[in-house]
Amino acid sequence: MKGGALRVELCEDLPCGGVTPSCANIEETLRSVNIPVNVLIRARGGDFVYNDDEVEAAYQVKLRLTD
């Protein structure tokens, strides 16, 4: 990649600390680069104490990304 990047660390909403990017953003990034893309899986900004629903949502995102 131009500038020498070896990978992309992909997330959205950096002011809140970063959250999982949209599927469209992930797909566009994967089409646009020829280096590894690491996708942040995080349901919301704030602390890192998640309830069961948030953990399940993150797990479902992980399954979609690795399918």
Secondary structure, DSSP 8 states (H G I E B T S, - for coil): -TT----EEE-B-GGGT-B---HHHHHHHHHH-SS-EEE---SSSS-S---HHHHHHHHHHHHHHH-
